[in-house]
Amino acid sequence: MANRFEQVDEPQPDAITLSLAQRDGKPVGKIACPAELAGGHLVNDFISDEMASVEAYRVAIKLANEIRAPIVVEDADGLWQDEWGELYREN
């Protein structure tokens, strides 16, 4: 069964947010994690630097597994790759 990720329009306070965008024609991503979601591992909210989109996806998955938190995806440019799982939008 493929992983499912909710598509959102802005970072969410109760999930790790993977934000995808294009910079200079290349897909990039960054990760936002609210401090309270990290169970004491973070003092402040965390926002990563931009990185290649596939690397951002991998880092988000690793972080989510470590702190047992959900991931949501901000993808206004339609950069999501099907092999990463199913991207859906709540009604």
C-alpha positions in Angstrom: 0.0 0.0 0.0 1.4 3.4 -1.0 1.9 6.1 1.5 -0.8 8.9 1.5 0.0 12.6 2.1 -2.4 15.4 2.4 -1.8 18.4 0.2 -2.2 21.8 2.0 -1.8 25.4 1.1 0.4 26.5 4.0 2.5 24.9 6.8 0.4 23.1 9.4 0.9 23.4 13.2 0.2 19.7 13.8 2.4 18.1 11.1 5.7 18.2 9.4 5.3 20.3 6.2 7.2 19.4 3.1 7.1 22.4 0.8 8.0 21.9 -2.8 8.8 24.7 -5.3 10.9 25.5 -8.4 14.0 27.6 -8.2 15.9 28.4 -11.5 13.9 25.6 -13.2 14.9 22.9 -10.7 12.5 21.3 -8.1 13.5 22.1 -4.5 12.0 21.4 -1.2 12.2 22.5 2.4 10.9 21.1 5.7 9.1 22.8 8.5 8.6 21.1 11.9 6.8 22.8 14.8 8.8 22.5 18.0 5.9 21.1 20.0 5.6 18.2 17.5 9.1 17.1 18.2 8.5 16.0 21.8 11.2 18.1 23.4 13.8 17.5 20.7 13.4 21.1 19.4 13.4 24.3 21.4 12.2 26.4 18.4 10.2 25.6 15.3 12.6 24.2 12.6 12.7 25.2 9.0 15.3 23.6 6.8 17.3 25.2 4.0 16.2 24.5 0.5 17.5 21.2 -1.0 16.8 19.0 -4.0 13.1 17.9 -3.8 13.9 14.2 -3.6 16.3 14.9 -0.7 13.7 17.0 1.1 11.2 14.2 0.7 13.7 11.7 2.2 14.6 14.0 5.1 10.9 14.6 5.9 10.2 10.8 5.9 13.2 10.2 8.2 12.2 13.0 10.6 8.6 11.8 10.6 9.6 8.3 11.5 12.0 9.5 14.2 9.4 11.7 16.0 6.3 9.7 14.9 4.6 12.7 13.3 2.5 13.1 10.2 3.7 14.8 7.0 1.6 17.2 4.9 2.7 18.6 1.5 2.6 22.1 0.1 3.0 21.8 -3.6 1.6 24.8 -5.6 3.8 24.0 -8.6 2.7 20.4 -9.0 6.1 18.8 -8.4 5.0 15.8 -6.4 6.4 12.5 -7.8 4.0 9.6 -8.0 6.6 7.1 -6.7 6.6 9.0 -3.4 3.0 7.9 -2.7 -0.5 9.3 -3.1 -1.0 13.1 -2.7 -4.6 13.9 -1.9 -6.6 17.0 -0.8 -9.2 17.0 2.0 -12.6 18.2 1.0 
